[in-house]
């Protein structure tokens, strides 16, 4: 009887120690949820990471990650949905959100502290089916005009890397894809999965093989929240290693997306 009681006591103590070790420190909670709620910026312009449901809500891996983080912090989660990554970045200037899900870019790093990426996505081009442009390298030539969503990761990347082609900006990814042919542009840039999805539903276009950019999707928080950022970085690594990210992508029908490798 005494042995049984001792064993039971040991189990309770071990469980309590485990809970204490896994509890999130109060300074992390204060850093990431200063209002007592976790305000998560969700970029609905990226179909790999976010999908809209029939009731106009959102689901997907970023929603899953936000809710899991809120559960660990012990605070309610408010999803703040934006239709473009550019709007997420702009909102960081006003302190409208606590964590966000957007690609790592040097321009954004002036406002946002990033984790390592959790998903790697390809940026590529879509062109008219009969276009003379056959490869990624063909696109960067004088006179070529490319449709892009303003403020997107691929807009920022192409803005600093294109030598000859010019960009034509649209308010959102869907508008860029829908407008590039009626507006007589030569190509549209975007996330490969979104371009493939569009091409399946629209005849007369094709998606180029290869990529011009590797888009590194990460979690971020406004600069100055160093304690929170350190926790976010370990959180992302755990979510990758545990299979949480992979399972979330598969549930969303995005199982072909590439999970980012562990941070060095």
BAFI-3210 file (N, C-alpha, C; in Angstrom, 3 decimals, decimal comma, padded with zeros to 6 digits):
// residues 264
n [1|2|3|4|5|6|7|8|9|10|11|12|13|14|15|16|17|18|19|20|21|22|23|24|25|26|27|28|29|30|31|32|33|34|35|36|37|38|39|40|41|42|43|44|45|46|47|48|49|50|51|52|53|54|55|56|57|58|59|60|61|62|63|64|65|66|67|68|69|70|71|72|73|74|75|76|77|78|79|80|81|82|83|84|85|86|87|88|89|90|91|92|93|94|95|96|97|98|99|100|101|102|103|104|105|106|107|108|109|110|111|112|113|114|115|116|117|118|119|120|121|122|123|124|125|126|127|128|129|130|131|132|133|134|135|136|137|138|139|140|141|142|143|144|145|146|147|148|149|150|151|152|153|154|155|156|157|158|159|160|161|162|163|164|165|166|167|168|169|170|171|172|173|174|175|176|177|178|179|180|181|182|183|184|185|186|187|188|189|190|191|192|193|194|195|196|197|198|199|200|201|202|203|204|205|206|207|208|209|210|211|212|213|214|215|216|217|218|219|220|221|222|223|224|225|226|227|228|229|230|231|232|233|234|235|236|237|238|239|240|241|242|243|244|245|246|247|248|249|250|251|252|253|254|255|256|257|258|259|260|261|262|263|264]
n.u [000,830|001,899|003,954|002,466|001,225|003,447|004,355|002,217|002,359|004,839|004,241|002,395|004,017|005,952|004,370|003,474|005,890|006,538|004,472|005,049|007,526|006,792|005,175|004,445|006,560|005,620|006,612|006,911|004,267|003,274|004,743|003,956|001,200|000,107|-002,298|-003,811|-004,997|-004,296|-003,455|-003,653|-002,274|-003,514|-002,735|-004,730|-004,229|-002,571|-002,875|-001,789|-001,286|-003,579|-007,043|-010,283|-013,472|-016,864|-018,474|-017,297|-015,230|-011,831|-009,315|-006,596|-002,965|-001,748|-003,767|-004,110|-001,606|-001,677|-003,794|-002,837|-000,625|-001,920|-003,305|-001,197|-000,176|-002,279|-004,318|-007,098|-007,601|-007,513|-008,289|-007,036|-007,803|-006,225|-006,133|-003,841|-000,248|001,181|-000,531|-000,556|002,064|002,015|000,186|001,662|003,004|001,271|000,788|-001,251|-001,394|-000,152|001,226|002,306|001,964|003,936|006,127|009,694|011,456|013,851|012,974|010,702|011,845|012,678|010,651|009,615|010,319|011,552|010,908|012,680|011,917|008,869|007,630|008,457|007,960|007,463|008,081|006,841|006,166|003,221|002,025|000,522|-000,777|000,277|002,554|005,746|007,606|009,433|010,990|012,084|014,236|013,735|011,964|012,930|013,445|013,816|010,868|009,095|006,275|005,081|002,563|001,888|001,054|000,721|003,191|003,580|005,620|006,935|006,711|008,352|010,784|011,195|011,249|013,732|015,466|014,974|016,286|015,556|012,818|009,516|007,319|003,838|001,490|-001,054|-003,929|-004,291|-003,434|-005,413|-006,594|-004,404|-003,871|-006,285|-006,321|-004,075|-004,029|-006,356|-005,422|-003,342|-000,729|002,516|003,142|002,317|003,235|003,600|002,633|003,414|001,502|-000,906|-000,960|-001,040|-003,510|-005,187|-004,666|-005,756|-008,430|-008,777|-008,561|-006,025|-003,760|-000,501|001,639|004,934|007,761|010,050|011,475|011,607|012,105|012,608|010,315|010,202|008,252|007,269|006,830|006,162|006,804|006,172|009,057|011,127|009,965|011,595|011,795|009,438|009,877|012,034|010,776|008,869|010,536|011,541|009,138|008,242|010,227|009,672|007,081|007,566|009,274|007,704|005,759|003,463|003,124|003,267|001,031|-001,043|-000,908|-001,535|-004,182|-005,376|-005,275|-002,879|-000,630|001,609|003,274|006,463|008,104|010,029|013,531|015,153|016,201|019,533]
n.v [-001,197|001,186|001,449|001,781|004,232|005,883|005,603|006,749|009,365|010,104|010,105|012,206|014,353|014,275|014,798|017,359|018,727|018,473|019,965|022,452|022,950|023,183|025,363|028,621|031,369|034,286|036,760|036,288|035,905|038,455|039,935|038,934|039,039|041,645|042,940|041,102|039,438|037,450|038,853|037,969|038,368|037,478|036,508|036,388|036,278|034,308|031,224|028,809|028,940|029,923|029,364|030,227|029,605|028,346|029,971|032,403|032,512|031,756|029,259|026,926|026,432|028,672|029,665|027,462|027,449|029,922|029,537|027,402|028,590|030,567|028,886|027,833|030,114|030,755|032,557|034,274|034,128|036,435|036,595|038,542|039,406|039,961|040,940|040,966|040,510|042,848|044,630|043,529|044,079|046,914|047,358|046,675|048,916|050,391|048,973|047,088|044,345|041,356|038,969|037,747|036,230|036,024|036,244|036,195|039,125|041,615|044,362|044,252|043,458|045,727|046,464|044,204|041,386|038,234|034,672|031,602|030,176|028,273|027,070|026,538|028,164|028,377|031,052|031,991|032,417|033,120|032,910|033,908|031,178|030,977|032,454|033,864|033,754|031,429|030,454|031,099|032,865|034,214|036,219|038,577|041,000|043,919|045,816|043,848|043,320|042,805|041,510|042,068|041,522|044,214|044,850|042,204|039,267|038,407|040,679|042,499|041,144|040,963|043,663|044,466|042,888|042,576|043,504|044,539|044,081|045,384|046,157|045,878|047,007|045,575|045,586|043,120|039,554|037,885|039,831|040,616|038,259|037,894|040,124|040,396|039,412|040,650|043,269|043,203|042,452|040,870|038,799|037,211|037,360|035,167|033,038|029,673|027,546|028,941|030,034|027,711|026,686|028,707|028,480|025,979|026,512|028,349|028,681|029,126|030,061|029,429|027,954|028,671|026,453|025,847|028,412|031,847|032,693|031,662|031,525|032,292|031,444|032,678|033,156|036,218|039,108|042,436|044,588|044,930|043,299|041,341|039,195|037,788|037,142|035,372|033,197|032,621|031,739|029,303|027,991|027,727|026,000|023,720|023,152|022,448|020,212|018,408|017,593|019,038|021,216|019,933|018,194|020,057|021,357|019,233|018,658|020,886|020,435|021,026|019,465|019,142|021,238|022,462|021,658|023,739|023,328|022,414|025,116|026,300]
n.w [000,000|000,886|-000,984|-003,304|-002,805|-002,711|-005,334|-006,696|-005,712|-006,719|-009,460|-009,633|-008,849|-010,873|-013,113|-012,490|-012,512|-015,192|-016,392|-015,320|-016,508|-019,168|-019,195|-020,431|-019,990|-018,075|-019,072|-021,773|-022,594|-022,032|-023,875|-026,383|-026,321|-025,424|-024,910|-023,688|-025,392|-028,264|-031,155|-034,357|-037,486|-040,558|-043,758|-046,361|-049,011|-049,911|-051,126|-050,381|-047,686|-046,487|-046,644|-047,737|-046,288|-046,796|-045,258|-045,274|-043,511|-042,399|-042,893|-042,506|-042,495|-041,249|-039,639|-037,971|-036,658|-035,326|-033,534|-032,015|-030,825|-029,304|-027,557|-026,077|-024,897|-023,352|-023,924|-025,551|-029,135|-031,753|-035,056|-037,552|-040,630|-043,698|-047,159|-048,628|-048,430|-048,342|-047,049|-044,531|-043,725|-043,773|-041,718|-039,535|-038,830|-037,325|-035,074|-035,106|-034,960|-033,292|-033,896|-037,079|-040,355|-042,838|-045,719|-045,412|-045,962|-046,894|-046,848|-045,241|-042,879|-041,613|-040,029|-038,824|-036,810|-037,635|-037,559|-038,331|-041,568|-042,059|-044,142|-047,559|-050,564|-054,084|-056,317|-059,433|-063,006|-064,971|-068,253|-071,444|-073,358|-075,943|-075,825|-076,620|-074,682|-073,034|-070,927|-067,512|-067,608|-069,977|-069,392|-068,197|-069,956|-072,042|-072,497|-071,683|-069,690|-066,427|-064,390|-060,968|-057,502|-055,397|-052,961|-052,317|-051,576|-053,873|-055,476|-054,062|-054,264|-057,092|-057,700|-056,730|-058,192|-060,968|-064,139|-066,605|-067,473|-066,657|-063,887|-063,292|-061,108|-059,034|-056,824|-055,443|-055,364|-056,818|-058,540|-060,074|-061,523|-062,892|-064,502|-066,146|-068,808|-070,143|-069,876|-071,559|-070,794|-070,500|-068,757|-065,607|-062,252|-059,422|-056,601|-057,069|-056,700|-056,676|-059,224|-060,789|-059,995|-060,984|-063,746|-064,308|-064,283|-066,235|-069,609|-072,114|-070,865|-069,450|-067,001|-066,175|-066,138|-063,444|-061,258|-060,161|-057,670|-054,285|-051,900|-048,566|-046,114|-042,979|-039,382|-037,668|-035,573|-034,417|-034,378|-031,452|-029,640|-028,251|-026,414|-026,880|-029,564|-029,438|-028,239|-030,221|-032,272|-031,300|-031,052|-033,737|-034,732|-033,223|-034,141|-036,776|-036,469|-035,030|-036,776|-036,936|-038,722|-041,223|-041,042|-040,849|-043,335|-045,012|-044,224|-045,263|-047,932|-049,129|-049,279|-050,899|-050,503|-049,483|-046,541|-044,511|-043,791|-040,610|-038,478|-038,597]
ca.u [000,000|002,799|004,643|001,511|001,054|004,691|004,373|001,217|002,900|005,917|003,620|001,830|005,125|006,569|003,448|003,502|007,167|006,461|003,606|005,767|008,575|006,226|004,412|005,074|006,885|004,739|007,150|006,620|002,843|003,132|005,357|003,215|-000,232|000,083|-003,677|-004,518|-005,487|-003,288|-003,983|-002,877|-002,491|-003,627|-002,697|-005,614|-003,840|-001,707|-003,763|-001,103|-001,301|-004,918|-008,156|-011,555|-014,515|-018,160|-019,079|-016,404|-014,163|-010,556|-008,703|-005,282|-001,869|-001,490|-004,829|-003,765|-000,464|-002,116|-004,622|-001,982|000,162|-002,825|-003,573|-000,019|-000,063|-003,435|-005,094|-007,949|-006,969|-008,287|-007,740|-007,221|-007,583|-005,858|-006,165|-002,495|000,865|001,555|-001,377|-000,064|003,265|001,610|-000,496|002,669|003,418|000,289|000,616|-002,579|-001,333|000,936|002,001|001,872|002,434|004,325|007,455|010,849|011,959|014,654|012,189|009,818|012,663|012,834|009,508|009,170|011,303|011,084|011,433|013,093|010,719|008,264|007,247|009,131|007,044|008,109|007,504|007,093|005,380|002,191|002,024|-000,432|-000,357|001,036|003,615|007,107|008,419|009,422|011,705|012,177|015,229|013,190|011,030|013,607|013,939|013,196|009,532|008,238|005,542|004,686|001,558|002,206|000,268|001,542|003,646|003,793|007,031|007,521|006,838|009,550|011,951|011,389|011,586|015,167|016,315|014,787|017,184|015,009|011,356|008,867|006,216|002,562|000,969|-002,489|-004,191|-004,279|-003,060|-006,459|-006,761|-003,258|-004,041|-007,452|-006,199|-002,864|-004,326|-007,173|-004,608|-002,309|000,608|003,227|003,232|001,878|004,076|002,833|002,909|003,204|000,243|-002,024|-000,951|-001,499|-004,951|-005,822|-004,522|-006,682|-009,787|-008,790|-007,820|-005,266|-002,572|000,333|002,578|006,299|008,552|011,108|011,096|012,518|012,314|012,211|009,610|010,374|007,146|007,674|006,053|006,862|006,196|006,789|010,361|011,097|009,425|012,681|011,475|008,423|010,452|012,814|009,826|008,298|011,517|011,551|007,804|008,230|011,064|008,927|005,942|008,102|009,845|006,663|004,818|002,274|003,003|002,961|-000,350|-001,934|-000,912|-002,253|-005,606|-005,830|-005,103|-001,636|000,408|002,805|004,130|007,725|008,386|011,378|014,432|015,413|017,110|020,892]
ca.v [000,000|002,327|001,565|002,313|005,652|006,555|005,632|007,732|010,683|010,374|010,416|013,554|015,308|014,275|015,479|018,783|019,274|018,565|021,100|023,679|023,167|023,533|026,601|029,761|032,405|035,465|037,844|035,943|036,200|039,920|040,440|038,521|039,356|042,725|043,346|039,976|038,628|037,296|039,383|037,290|038,863|036,372|036,949|035,530|036,331|033,162|030,058|027,684|029,122|030,301|029,090|030,758|028,586|028,755|030,997|033,568|032,433|031,304|028,075|026,682|026,231|029,857|029,692|026,397|027,883|031,013|028,984|026,601|029,524|031,145|027,866|027,731|031,350|030,829|033,769|034,163|034,494|037,230|036,527|039,780|038,922|040,930|040,265|040,943|040,593|044,254|045,256|043,028|044,862|048,284|047,372|046,546|050,270|050,956|048,083|046,473|042,903|040,879|038,008|037,711|035,109|036,527|035,813|036,976|040,038|042,670|045,579|043,994|043,281|047,022|046,610|042,930|040,366|036,978|033,358|030,867|029,791|026,971|026,539|027,123|028,233|028,890|032,142|031,765|033,235|032,598|033,664|033,380|029,863|031,121|033,439|033,540|033,587|029,993|030,129|032,183|033,839|034,988|037,267|039,835|041,687|045,214|045,793|042,843|043,877|041,711|041,826|041,597|042,066|045,206|044,538|040,764|038,888|038,370|042,070|043,059|040,473|041,372|045,089|044,660|042,006|042,705|044,458|045,104|044,034|046,319|045,613|046,587|046,615|045,416|045,580|041,794|038,486|037,511|040,874|040,558|037,114|038,109|041,318|040,540|039,216|041,754|044,478|042,949|042,316|039,702|037,727|037,494|036,688|034,751|031,767|028,636|026,818|029,804|030,129|026,419|026,638|029,624|027,939|024,857|027,034|029,354|028,263|030,178|030,459|028,324|028,284|028,318|025,553|026,519|029,499|032,989|033,004|030,760|032,366|031,679|031,866|032,627|033,927|037,432|039,992|043,759|044,760|045,407|042,253|040,365|038,005|037,063|036,618|034,177|032,094|032,284|030,982|027,920|027,458|027,320|024,812|022,592|022,852|021,723|018,920|017,518|017,206|019,885|021,980|018,984|017,723|021,173|021,557|018,108|018,864|021,981|020,080|021,634|018,530|019,201|022,344|021,999|022,087|024,291|022,519|022,998|026,261|025,922]
ca.w [000,000|000,978|-002,276|-004,272|-002,521|-003,129|-006,794|-007,116|-005,390|-007,684|-010,742|-009,529|-008,844|-012,199|-014,016|-012,138|-012,994|-016,652|-016,713|-014,984|-017,493|-020,458|-019,083|-021,093|-019,013|-018,149|-019,899|-023,166|-022,800|-022,049|-025,095|-027,570|-026,186|-024,420|-024,619|-023,089|-026,510|-029,317|-032,420|-035,405|-038,850|-041,503|-045,156|-047,150|-050,415|-050,230|-051,044|-049,739|-046,245|-046,014|-047,546|-047,249|-046,291|-047,332|-044,407|-045,371|-042,532|-042,948|-042,310|-043,103|-041,558|-040,425|-038,623|-037,020|-035,853|-034,453|-032,453|-031,136|-030,025|-028,317|-026,535|-025,208|-024,121|-022,458|-024,227|-026,743|-030,410|-032,697|-036,402|-038,312|-041,995|-044,733|-048,458|-049,209|-047,481|-048,234|-046,028|-043,240|-043,410|-043,457|-040,424|-038,471|-038,456|-036,406|-033,928|-035,214|-034,707|-032,434|-034,697|-038,467|-041,166|-044,155|-046,144|-044,994|-046,988|-046,270|-046,611|-044,100|-041,673|-040,965|-039,134|-038,272|-036,471|-038,214|-037,215|-039,522|-042,321|-041,794|-045,454|-048,713|-051,704|-055,294|-057,088|-060,853|-063,923|-065,861|-069,507|-072,417|-073,865|-077,188|-075,607|-077,066|-073,480|-072,733|-069,685|-066,537|-068,076|-071,096|-068,955|-067,852|-071,149|-072,307|-073,089|-071,035|-068,551|-065,537|-063,373|-059,616|-056,390|-054,710|-051,615|-052,119|-051,493|-055,219|-055,917|-053,436|-054,828|-058,486|-057,704|-056,506|-059,004|-062,425|-064,783|-067,845|-067,496|-065,742|-063,108|-063,255|-059,803|-058,796|-055,379|-054,818|-056,301|-057,781|-059,565|-060,986|-062,418|-063,740|-065,347|-066,966|-070,231|-070,658|-069,924|-072,569|-070,225|-071,012|-067,759|-064,242|-061,253|-058,258|-055,943|-058,071|-056,495|-057,054|-060,684|-061,306|-059,741|-061,931|-065,104|-064,470|-064,465|-067,306|-070,798|-072,775|-070,120|-068,978|-065,918|-066,562|-065,311|-062,699|-060,364|-060,068|-056,255|-053,219|-050,929|-047,247|-045,259|-041,572|-038,417|-037,283|-034,579|-034,560|-033,738|-030,086|-028,764|-028,336|-025,618|-027,635|-030,793|-029,102|-028,040|-031,528|-033,050|-030,811|-031,358|-035,142|-034,884|-032,659|-035,009|-037,935|-036,069|-034,502|-037,823|-036,872|-039,975|-042,300|-040,880|-041,158|-044,785|-045,623|-043,971|-046,118|-049,334|-049,607|-048,860|-051,751|-050,077|-048,920|-045,167|-044,405|-042,950|-039,282|-038,445|-038,213]
c.u [000,870|003,531|003,736|001,312|002,282|004,762|003,406|001,724|003,992|005,335|003,052|002,924|005,784|005,700|003,465|004,772|007,134|005,628|004,321|006,829|008,008|005,427|005,182|005,347|005,987|005,280|006,965|005,169|002,628|003,664|004,498|001,725|-000,413|-001,322|-004,459|-005,159|-004,375|-003,908|-003,101|-003,252|-002,427|-003,685|-003,505|-005,270|-002,973|-002,506|-003,098|-001,292|-002,688|-005,948|-009,429|-012,606|-015,848|-018,811|-018,224|-015,376|-012,879|-010,079|-007,349|-004,192|-001,590|-002,534|-004,538|-002,640|-000,867|-002,898|-003,807|-001,123|-000,705|-003,140|-002,411|000,155|-001,202|-004,272|-005,999|-007,201|-007,948|-007,601|-008,078|-006,831|-007,320|-005,851|-004,825|-001,446|001,316|000,752|-000,999|001,140|002,908|000,981|000,471|003,108|002,499|000,074|-000,705|-002,571|-000,095|001,823|001,436|002,507|002,714|005,760|008,536|011,348|012,736|013,861|011,306|010,597|012,958|011,732|009,225|010,364|010,770|011,680|012,127|011,823|010,172|007,809|008,040|008,192|007,797|007,334|007,844|006,158|004,293|002,156|000,899|000,107|000,516|002,194|004,956|008,052|008,323|010,059|011,720|013,125|014,708|012,434|011,727|014,270|013,190|011,829|008,577|007,599|004,906|003,672|001,980|001,223|001,169|001,903|003,849|005,287|007,678|007,603|008,119|010,818|012,226|011,769|013,087|016,051|016,137|015,698|016,534|013,474|010,784|007,668|004,994|001,825|-000,557|-002,718|-004,081|-003,851|-004,174|-006,653|-005,607|-003,422|-005,195|-007,239|-005,061|-003,128|-005,244|-006,387|-003,407|-000,885|001,214|003,243|002,597|002,775|003,211|003,345|002,524|001,857|-000,957|-002,110|-001,465|-003,015|-005,708|-005,802|-005,468|-008,098|-009,902|-007,940|-007,028|-004,068|-001,771|001,291|003,960|006,907|009,615|010,572|012,079|012,861|011,891|011,625|009,617|009,320|007,487|006,618|006,867|006,104|006,869|008,112|010,211|010,545|010,408|012,382|010,457|008,979|011,288|011,894|009,232|009,249|011,572|010,218|007,745|009,067|010,355|007,782|006,377|008,515|008,778|005,706|003,555|002,060|002,609|001,502|-001,345|-002,035|-001,694|-003,756|-006,194|-005,704|-003,856|-000,435|001,678|003,729|005,351|007,929|009,827|012,250|014,612|016,372|018,474|021,263]
c.v [001,255|002,557|002,186|003,812|006,444|006,691|006,685|009,152|011,066|010,786|011,824|014,606|015,418|015,025|016,977|019,444|019,461|019,755|022,413|024,003|023,651|024,825|027,748|030,847|033,634|036,585|037,573|036,280|037,704|040,517|040,152|038,856|040,451|043,184|042,255|039,079|038,553|037,722|038,867|037,815|037,699|036,924|035,988|035,541|035,164|031,877|028,836|027,746|029,387|029,957|029,657|029,660|029,178|029,870|032,266|033,630|031,967|030,070|027,898|026,658|027,462|030,003|028,647|026,837|028,985|030,467|028,129|027,513|030,159|030,168|027,779|028,973|031,491|032,071|033,522|034,647|035,283|037,155|037,815|039,466|040,083|040,204|040,267|041,021|042,034|044,972|044,775|043,853|046,283|048,372|047,213|047,918|050,870|050,099|047,364|044,991|042,550|039,852|038,022|036,540|035,623|036,112|036,771|037,809|041,153|043,940|045,413|043,893|044,606|047,262|045,371|042,040|039,013|035,755|032,802|030,475|028,442|026,290|027,273|027,035|028,814|030,056|031,921|032,636|032,429|033,501|033,151|032,085|029,971|032,109|032,931|033,362|032,133|029,646|031,338|033,278|034,710|036,225|038,600|040,461|043,002|045,029|044,787|043,473|042,737|042,209|041,256|042,204|042,992|044,756|043,064|040,469|038,896|039,760|042,674|042,460|040,955|042,842|045,289|043,817|042,145|043,795|045,182|045,141|045,022|045,657|046,511|046,091|046,577|045,288|044,222|040,743|038,086|038,549|040,877|039,429|037,326|039,200|041,285|040,318|040,295|043,055|044,345|043,009|041,002|038,522|038,188|036,705|036,271|033,474|030,638|027,933|027,646|029,951|028,842|026,285|027,518|029,046|026,767|025,334|028,014|028,875|029,448|030,683|029,218|028,836|027,806|027,288|026,360|027,643|030,650|033,292|031,839|031,623|031,658|032,221|031,640|033,277|035,159|038,192|041,352|043,859|045,346|044,385|041,078|039,076|037,144|036,433|035,374|032,968|031,660|031,424|029,525|027,234|026,940|026,059|023,570|022,180|022,129|020,312|017,923|017,000|018,044|020,637|021,062|018,528|018,818|021,434|020,448|018,236|019,909|021,659|020,661|020,767|018,560|020,349|021,806|022,543|022,586|023,408|023,165|024,159|025,798|026,538]
c.w [000,000|-000,340|-003,339|-004,083|-002,964|-004,647|-007,324|-006,888|-006,381|-009,035|-010,743|-009,593|-010,207|-013,196|-013,767|-012,643|-014,499|-017,071|-016,450|-016,013|-018,821|-020,422|-019,737|-020,053|-019,175|-019,037|-021,390|-023,499|-022,904|-023,347|-026,326|-027,518|-025,148|-024,048|-023,892|-024,129|-027,557|-030,640|-033,562|-036,775|-039,825|-042,914|-046,018|-048,632|-050,850|-050,030|-050,421|-048,230|-045,671|-047,077|-046,909|-047,316|-046,734|-046,525|-044,335|-044,248|-043,194|-042,197|-042,979|-042,049|-040,707|-039,326|-037,543|-036,084|-034,872|-033,264|-031,491|-030,255|-028,943|-027,199|-025,550|-024,340|-023,118|-022,666|-025,431|-027,983|-031,265|-034,058|-037,144|-039,751|-042,949|-046,076|-049,173|-048,109|-047,290|-047,158|-044,630|-042,798|-043,025|-042,074|-039,263|-037,968|-037,394|-035,157|-033,920|-034,905|-033,888|-033,116|-036,110|-039,194|-042,577|-044,456|-045,661|-046,175|-046,299|-045,954|-045,379|-042,795|-040,968|-039,941|-038,293|-037,953|-036,896|-037,532|-038,448|-040,283|-041,873|-043,084|-046,524|-049,918|-052,898|-055,889|-058,554|-061,704|-064,628|-067,080|-070,400|-073,031|-075,107|-077,062|-076,131|-075,873|-073,029|-071,389|-068,760|-067,031|-069,207|-070,635|-068,708|-069,068|-071,345|-072,970|-072,476|-069,797|-067,744|-064,514|-062,029|-058,623|-055,588|-053,295|-051,327|-052,063|-052,871|-055,833|-055,362|-054,047|-056,255|-058,591|-057,552|-057,429|-060,519|-062,996|-065,966|-067,878|-066,476|-065,068|-063,213|-062,016|-059,759|-057,295|-054,701|-055,825|-057,262|-058,885|-060,564|-061,993|-063,386|-064,788|-066,343|-068,450|-070,797|-070,782|-070,857|-071,998|-070,685|-070,054|-066,453|-063,299|-060,076|-057,633|-056,888|-057,925|-056,929|-058,575|-061,319|-061,150|-060,728|-063,345|-065,347|-064,779|-065,628|-068,479|-071,354|-072,015|-069,751|-067,907|-066,319|-065,613|-064,577|-061,842|-060,489|-058,616|-055,378|-052,103|-049,578|-046,284|-043,790|-040,685|-038,049|-036,214|-034,722|-033,801|-032,332|-029,112|-028,744|-027,575|-026,348|-028,889|-030,524|-028,907|-029,375|-032,342|-032,599|-031,108|-032,794|-035,358|-034,348|-033,578|-036,287|-037,548|-035,638|-035,573|-037,837|-038,187|-041,126|-042,240|-041,242|-042,648|-045,483|-045,413|-044,911|-047,602|-049,951|-049,239|-049,691|-051,373|-049,338|-047,511|-045,113|-043,508|-041,579|-039,378|-037,973|-036,877]
res [x|x|x|x|x|x|x|x|x|x|x|x|x|x|x|x|x|x|x|x|x|x|x|x|x|x|x|x|x|x|x|x|x|x|x|x|x|x|x|x|x|x|x|x|x|x|x|x|x|x|x|x|x|x|x|x|x|x|x|x|x|x|x|x|x|x|x|x|x|x|x|x|x|x|x|x|x|x|x|x|x|x|x|x|x|x|x|x|x|x|x|x|x|x|x|x|x|x|x|x|x|x|x|x|x|x|x|x|x|x|x|x|x|x|x|x|x|x|x|x|x|x|x|x|x|x|x|x|x|x|x|x|x|x|x|x|x|x|x|x|x|x|x|x|x|x|x|x|x|x|x|x|x|x|x|x|x|x|x|x|x|x|x|x|x|x|x|x|x|x|x|x|x|x|x|x|x|x|x|x|x|x|x|x|x|x|x|x|x|x|x|x|x|x|x|x|x|x|x|x|x|x|x|x|x|x|x|x|x|x|x|x|x|x|x|x|x|x|x|x|x|x|x|x|x|x|x|x|x|x|x|x|x|x|x|x|x|x|x|x|x|x|x|x|x|x|x|x|x|x|x|x|x|x|x|x|x|x|x|x|x|x|x|x]
***
